[in-house]
């Protein structure tokens, strides 16, 4: 920034210096015009001086170009410095952005991973619950079917046992009748049991 | 103290049920309760003698003792030709207690082929007093 100020100050001074020269030359010309009639011999000299002045003025004007080579170089140097600084800042910003991006990517990846894990976990839970529900349903259906079959079998068993018992009872009664001459009543059974208990007591079984 | 309860137990099944009921009450008492509503756990003919017994002593102490006594009753295994009704069961149980002085519980099996009488098994002894045996040995 300082170099730019110096450059502009120099340009300003050159312009001012040129203007002063032009002003002095114009004043001189004015003075010469006054004496023109009196001194015609001096005309040629004046022309020379004017030409010389013009030449110098042109030189001065050329030198006072808005941007000189030095200024251009200085300006370019400054510009390059600014560009370099900009590049540095841009690189820093870019690095920062990349870093943030990388961090964000990692975070996104981590979040996505965690979400995926969560989703998987949820899926496993759902699968487990579904499996359990299906298993429960199958077990329930199977159990109900089994219970029904067991119930039917039990019923059939009772009927068959009742039938067999009746048949056996009948044959035993026939046998008892044949052997004892009568069918045993409840009282007969009670007496037989009482006799057995007494005998067991006598024989010290009880 | 326990006899009023024990004299009402005739079969091994009744003894097992009573032990289970006592265990349940003792579990409640061990859980911090000082008294348990006995009518919710016991039925007659056991409820009245138990309630009478625990009126002046600790429920836990009494029930622990009763459980031990009931659990130690000797089993008399008998096989009959008919399925006995409760009167016949009580008759056999009372006869054994009165005639032998032993507190036993009956484990009753039924086998119609013995025709009548009974087969006994008690304290390692076995004896066949069935009518079938008598008829076969005649």
Interface residues (C-beta under 8 A of the other chain):
Chain A: X165 X168 X169 X172 X175 X176 X179 X184 X186 X188 X189 X190 X192 X193 X194 X195 X196 X197 X199 X200 X201 X203 X205 X206
Chain B: X76 X80 X81 X82 X88 X91 X92 X95 X96 X99 X100 X102 X112 X113 X115 X116 X117 X118 X120 X122 X125 X127 X129 X130 X131 X135
